[in-house]
Amino acid sequence: MAEKRLQVREDIRLTKFMPPGEPILVACEKCGECASLRNLVYPRTGKSVQQNGECSCLHCGHQWSVAVGPRFFTAGPLWLKMPCRKNVLWILNRPHLDFLEEFIAAELREERMPGLSSRRMSAALPRWMLAAKGREDVVHCLAKLREKLDKTKLS
């Protein structure tokens, strides 16, 4: 069997997969279908600044705002998320899924940027995703999320 090998040669951060470059796929709060978060806004409330996402449904046309905080990714309305190995596996959009599928499935990951090791997304992934003993489970969950994304009508 050929060894799956991946060389990480660029500084990939989570922000690469977020607006304004890429929309985040979320579930519509009105109809439950796929919607998109295309813009992040930072309204000031008193002395604090929040991060909100402006969402619009691709099916019913509903528009709303959602808080994008630390819990947005695990407990928020993301369209592509599911339980995996007693955790929540979440995906923002197709490019994010493509990157994670390639990175997690690789049996050998070579990091070519030692100076930026703590700033890359690959360095920030949780251990349960990267452990060899759980690789098959995570790849299986990613495949299920790929199926859901492929069945989603993004019109």
C-alpha positions in Angstrom: 0.0 0.0 0.0 1.3 3.4 -0.9 2.0 5.8 1.9 -0.3 8.8 2.0 2.1 11.8 2.5 1.3 15.5 3.0 3.7 18.4 3.1 2.3 21.5 4.8 4.1 24.3 3.0 2.0 27.3 3.6 0.7 29.2 6.6 -2.9 28.0 6.7 -5.1 29.5 9.4 -8.8 29.1 10.1 -9.5 32.6 8.9 -8.6 31.4 5.4 -11.9 29.5 5.4 -14.0 32.4 6.8 -15.7 35.5 5.4 -15.0 37.6 3.5 -13.0 35.0 1.5 -15.3 32.0 2.0 -18.9 31.9 3.3 -19.6 29.7 6.3 -22.5 27.3 5.9 -25.0 27.4 8.6 -28.5 26.1 9.2 -31.4 28.5 8.7 -33.1 29.4 12.0 -36.4 29.6 10.2 -36.6 26.7 7.7 -33.7 24.5 8.8 -32.1 24.4 5.3 -28.6 25.4 4.4 -27.9 29.1 4.7 -24.7 31.1 4.5 -22.8 33.5 6.7 -21.1 35.9 4.3 -20.1 38.8 6.4 -18.7 39.4 9.9 -19.6 42.6 11.7 -18.2 44.0 15.0 -20.9 46.1 16.7 -19.9 48.0 19.9 -22.1 47.5 22.9 -21.0 49.8 25.7 -17.3 49.0 26.3 -17.2 45.6 24.6 -17.1 44.7 20.9 -18.9 41.6 19.7 -18.4 39.5 16.6 -21.6 38.8 14.7 -22.2 37.1 11.5 -24.8 38.3 9.0 -26.7 35.2 7.6 -29.0 34.7 4.8 -30.9 31.6 3.8 -30.4 30.2 0.3 -33.9 28.7 0.3 -36.4 30.9 2.1 -34.6 34.2 1.9 -34.6 34.7 5.7 -31.9 37.1 7.0 -30.6 37.3 10.6 -27.6 37.9 12.7 -25.8 35.4 14.9 -23.1 35.8 17.6 -19.8 34.3 16.5 -18.0 33.5 19.7 -16.0 30.6 21.0 -19.1 28.3 21.3 -20.3 29.1 17.7 -18.2 26.3 16.3 -19.3 23.5 18.6 -22.8 24.6 19.8 -23.7 27.1 17.0 -25.8 26.6 13.9 -23.1 25.2 11.6 -24.6 23.1 8.7 -21.7 20.6 8.7 -21.2 19.2 12.2 -21.6 15.9 13.8 -20.5 13.9 16.9 -17.2 12.1 16.4 -15.2 10.2 19.0 -17.1 11.9 21.9 -16.4 15.3 20.5 -18.0 17.6 17.9 -16.5 17.6 14.4 -17.3 20.8 12.6 -16.7 22.0 9.1 -17.1 25.6 7.8 -17.4 25.0 4.1 -16.1 23.0 1.1 -12.4 24.3 1.1 -12.2 23.6 4.9 -13.5 20.1 4.4 -11.0 19.5 1.5 -8.1 20.6 3.7 -9.1 18.5 6.7 -9.8 15.4 4.6 -6.3 15.6 3.1 -4.6 16.5 6.3 -6.3 13.9 8.6 -6.0 11.1 6.0 -2.3 11.6 5.6 -0.2 9.0 7.4 2.9 11.1 7.2 2.5 14.9 7.8 5.7 16.9 7.1 5.7 20.5 8.5 8.0 22.7 6.5 7.7 25.9 8.5 9.2 25.5 12.0 9.1 29.2 12.7 5.3 29.4 12.5 4.5 26.0 14.2 2.1 27.4 16.8 0.2 29.7 14.4 -0.9 27.2 11.8 -4.3 25.6 11.8 -2.7 22.2 11.5 -0.9 22.8 14.8 -4.1 23.9 16.5 -6.1 20.8 15.6 -7.1 18.7 18.7 -5.3 15.5 19.5 -8.4 13.4 19.1 -8.4 14.3 15.4 -4.8 13.7 14.8 -4.2 10.4 16.7 -3.5 7.4 14.6 -5.9 5.2 16.6 -8.9 7.5 15.8 -7.9 8.4 12.2 -10.4 6.0 10.6 -13.3 7.3 12.7 -12.5 10.9 11.9 -12.1 10.1 8.1 -15.4 8.2 8.2 -17.2 11.3 9.8 -15.6 13.6 7.3 -16.9 11.3 4.5 -20.4 11.6 6.0 -20.1 15.4 6.1 -18.9 15.3 2.5 -22.1 13.3 1.5 -24.3 15.9 3.3 -22.5 18.7 1.5 -22.8 17.0 -1.8 -26.6 16.5 -1.3 -27.0 20.2 -0.2 -28.5 22.4 -2.9 -26.6 25.6 -2.8 -28.7 27.8 -5.0 
